[in-house]
Amino acid sequence: MSERSCLTANAWVCPEYVRSRSQELLDATAQHVGIALSSVAIGLLVALPLALLARRRKGFAGPVLGLTTVLYTVPSLAMFALLMPVFGLSASVVVTGLVLYSLTVLVRNILAGLESVPDEAREAALGMGYGPWRLLFEVELPLALPALMAGLRIATVSAVSLTTVGAIVGYGGLGNLIYEGMDTLFKSQVLTASALCVLLAVVFDVLLLWVQRRLTPWARTSRTRRGGRRSRRGAAKGLDTAEAADAREAAGAADPSGNRTVKAG
């Protein structure tokens, strides 16, 4: 089958579709990325104050976590339908829905990261004259970055996936192409758009993982040190074993008869 006949044959894999619809694919991808990233960014801006409120006032922790959990259980189609009377048929419906979904993961991870900060680090910072805001932004948040970034990665990948559902209001990015292709049984369009969604999720996850490693170099140093200590312990154990073997060989050489001396009890 030639490349130019794959469109006529409605093949799943069709390079000619990618070439002839490249602008359409680029526009859908740009819309998809814009909706996903803006929703995660807004979600992070909303989740940080909520997590700080839940940590400082324990009475708010239960309601905040409970409300975000309830929002996450609402099906995406129902969520977008409930938001349509407020925002109409616009991208705001999709962005707002994804923001509400991201709060569950982001609030919990930020709160867990802040609570994992050692008390010794806080006490040392306070002893050096750090105020509450300086303590938060220069000590607590940097130490909470691993948990925060883990939540951010999950929220981003989820946003890339759920953006496709926005096709029901006409703002689903690549989801628009997937739904259109399914309606018309256009196989290459469905497969290409789906593959691009998966690729976006993988790229964003790897990129955020790289950012996390760049922002937390002490985590790599800590792992390297632990590995070095284990290696040194293993080497020392091996050395002790080798020395014991040498001692046994020396004892055997000193007693050519091969008889062992048994100490009387």
Buried (B, 14 or more C-beta within 10 A) or exposed (E): EEEEEBBEEBBEEBBBBBEEBEEBBEBBBEBBBBBBBBBBBBBBEBBBEBBBBBBEEEEEBEEBBEBBEEBBEBEBEEBBBEBBEEBEEBBBBBBBBBBBBBBBBBBBBBBBBBEEBEEEBBEEBEEEEBEEEEBBEEBBBBBBBBBBBBBBBBBBBBBBBBBBBBBBBBBBBBBBBBBBBEEEEBBBBBBBBBEBBEEBBEEBBEEBEEBBEEBBEEEEEEEEEEEEEEEEEEEEEEEEEEEEEEEEEEEEEEEEEEEEEEEEE
